[in-house]
Amino acid sequence: MPWRAFLIANTGGGIIWATVFGIGGYFFGKLLLQLHHALAPIVFALVLAAFFGCGYLIRRYEDRLTTSAERALPGPLVAAVDNKRP
């Protein structure tokens, strides 16, 4: 490809690329802020429920998880857990 044709095509492509991504980013940013205000409380509640739900499941199945971990990697895990309990 002749260098002049390449230079014109490269310049035109760069200008089009910058324009499309600049305008697209601007409008996407405005839309994202609108969605953030609408969805933030819902997402926060879901994350909070997932956090406490995982904590509940870990406490409920702690003995089963400890046994499974000891079986997978034998060592002083059971002794450390038994010493922790009164």
KERO-350315 format. One line per field, with one value per residue (C-alpha): z, x, y. Coordinates in nm, 2 decimals, decimal comma, m for minus. Each point is the difference from the previous one (the first is absolute). Layout:
Z Z ...
X X ...
Y Y ...
//
This chain:
Z 0,00 m0,09 0,31 m0,09 m0,02 0,32 0,18 m0,11 0,09 0,34 0,08 m0,10 0,20 0,31 m0,02 m0,04 0,28 0,24 m0,08 0,03 0,33 0,14 m0,07 0,09 0,34 0,07 m0,05 0,17 0,30 0,02 m0,02 0,25 0,26 m0,05 0,04 0,30 0,19 m0,08 0,06 0,28 0,29 m0,16 m0,07 0,35 0,15 m0,21 0,10 0,37 m0,02 m0,18 0,26 0,30 m0,18 m0,05 0,36 0,11 m0,22 0,12 0,37 m0,07 m0,18 0,19 0,13 m0,35 m0,16 0,27 m0,06 m0,37 0,03 0,24 m0,24 m0,29 0,18 0,32 0,27 0,33 m0,11 0,22 0,31 m0,05 m0,04 0,30 0,22 m0,11 0,13 0,38
X 0,00 0,14 0,10 m0,22 m0,31 0,10 0,05 m0,35 m0,17 0,19 m0,09 m0,37 m0,02 0,15 m0,23 m0,31 0,12 0,06 m0,34 m0,20 0,17 m0,01 m0,37 m0,08 0,18 m0,17 m0,35 0,08 0,13 m0,32 m0,20 0,22 m0,06 m0,38 0,02 0,22 m0,25 m0,28 0,19 0,24 m0,24 m0,10 0,36 0,10 m0,28 0,10 0,36 m0,09 m0,23 0,27 0,26 m0,22 m0,13 0,35 0,08 m0,30 0,08 0,36 m0,11 m0,27 0,23 0,32 0,05 m0,05 0,23 0,27 m0,02 0,02 0,30 0,18 m0,07 0,14 0,31 0,08 0,17 m0,06 m0,33 m0,22 0,22 m0,01 m0,38 m0,05 0,22 m0,20 m0,33 m0,07
Y 0,00 0,34 0,20 0,30 m0,23 m0,17 0,34 0,12 m0,33 m0,01 0,36 m0,04 m0,33 0,17 0,29 m0,22 m0,24 0,29 0,16 m0,32 m0,11 0,36 0,05 m0,36 0,04 0,32 m0,14 m0,33 0,19 0,20 m0,32 m0,17 0,27 m0,03 m0,37 0,03 0,21 m0,24 m0,33 0,09 m0,09 m0,33 m0,10 0,10 m0,21 m0,30 0,03 0,03 m0,30 m0,20 0,10 m0,10 m0,31 m0,13 0,07 m0,19 m0,30 m0,01 0,00 m0,26 m0,24 0,08 m0,35 m0,15 0,25 m0,07 m0,37 0,04 0,23 m0,24 m0,29 0,21 0,11 m0,20 0,19 0,18 0,16 m0,21 0,05 0,38 0,00 m0,22 0,22 0,30 m0,14 m0,01
//
